[in-house]
Amino acid sequence: MQWPIDTSAFSFLGSFPPEPVFDRETWQQQADANGEPLYCMELMCFWEEGAEVLTVRFPGIPSVELRQGTPVKVTDLSISDCPIDAHQGLAFQAARVEPLGRTGHAGGAA
């Protein structure tokens, strides 16, 4: 099950450049339901009370402008249950992660 996250009160900065998401059994890059390659990126998420580091998965070839310190726009962020080995965890997904234009705000889906 996925739960949407309202990102309007958050701003995001790239912590590390995007990396391909690999299947742990085949070591092939994973793809979404539409066949788009999956990537993940570590993001610093800031809000009024503090900050947190999130690793966010997203489909599509990332922009070369996504790098450390880049303000980014996160579209349709959600969180879901995710099995990790023998335990349960949480995973963050987005429809898009892209560099924030010079005239935008640093929140999520605008």
C-alpha atoms as one frame of an Amber mdcrd trajectory, in Angstrom:
protein
   0.000   0.000   0.000   1.229   3.500  -0.842   0.490   6.662   1.100   0.886
  10.069  -0.616   2.959  12.763   1.077   2.021  16.444   0.776   5.388  18.075
   0.011   4.146  21.674  -0.046   5.845  22.482   3.286   9.161  20.824   2.350
  12.199  21.834   0.361  14.694  19.333  -1.047  18.418  19.335  -1.861  20.341
  16.586  -3.584  22.697  14.872  -1.157  24.257  12.458  -3.675  23.780  12.048
  -7.450  21.174   9.533  -8.680  22.163   5.884  -8.973  20.509   3.003 -10.849
  18.376   0.620  -8.778  19.503  -2.979  -9.300  17.635  -6.221  -8.683  19.458
  -8.013  -5.851  19.135 -11.425  -7.532  19.841 -10.731 -11.221  21.912  -7.534
 -10.848  19.933  -6.061 -13.751  18.626  -2.516 -13.457  15.033  -2.509 -12.240
  12.260  -0.875 -14.259   8.814   0.415 -13.372   5.537  -0.951 -14.778   6.014
   1.167 -17.941   9.527  -0.152 -18.564  11.241   3.065 -17.412  14.557   2.430
 -15.623  14.478   3.079 -11.874  16.953   5.342 -10.111  17.335   6.385  -6.495
  18.705   9.571  -5.027  19.507  10.591  -1.489  17.780  13.895  -0.712  17.903
  16.266   2.223  14.315  17.123   3.113  13.895  20.385   5.053  10.812  21.701
   6.841  10.076  24.231   9.556  10.983  21.917  12.466  14.102  20.270  11.037
  15.521  18.061   8.320  15.817  14.399   7.356  17.705  12.408   4.742  15.468
  10.366   2.422  16.403   7.912  -0.290  13.805   8.336  -3.042  13.246   6.013
  -6.028  11.946   7.415  -9.296  11.584   6.288 -12.926  13.260   7.718 -16.012
  16.717   8.857 -16.986  17.764  11.561 -14.474  19.010  14.964 -15.549  22.777
  15.458 -15.475  22.030  18.561 -13.392  20.949  16.388 -10.430  23.981  16.399
  -8.171  25.069  17.172  -4.632  23.679  20.467  -3.359  21.179  20.911  -6.203
  17.723  22.143  -5.137  15.205  19.666  -6.550  11.501  19.384  -7.224   9.900
  16.119  -6.079   6.618  15.234  -7.788   4.044  12.804  -6.332   6.108  11.620
  -3.355   4.707   8.601  -1.532   5.778   6.088   1.085   5.063   2.365   1.166
   5.873  -0.821   3.058   8.977  -2.547   1.761  10.373  -5.949   2.732  14.075
  -5.720   3.625  15.579  -9.176   4.056  13.478 -10.722   6.860  12.158  -7.380
   8.146   9.687  -4.726   7.048  10.803  -1.212   6.194   9.533   1.890   4.450
  10.386   3.067   0.943   9.959   6.494  -0.653   8.927   6.777  -4.323   8.321
   9.761  -6.568   6.945  10.177 -10.070   9.812  12.597 -10.802  12.866  14.160
  -9.227  14.232  17.051 -11.241  16.432  20.114 -10.748  14.481  23.062  -9.435
  14.316  25.930 -11.903  15.580  29.341 -10.867  12.026  30.699 -10.699  10.308
  27.924  -8.728   9.885  27.182  -5.058  11.654  24.306  -3.367   8.533  22.375
  -2.419   7.288  19.204  -3.989   4.581  19.036  -6.616   3.788  22.597  -7.622
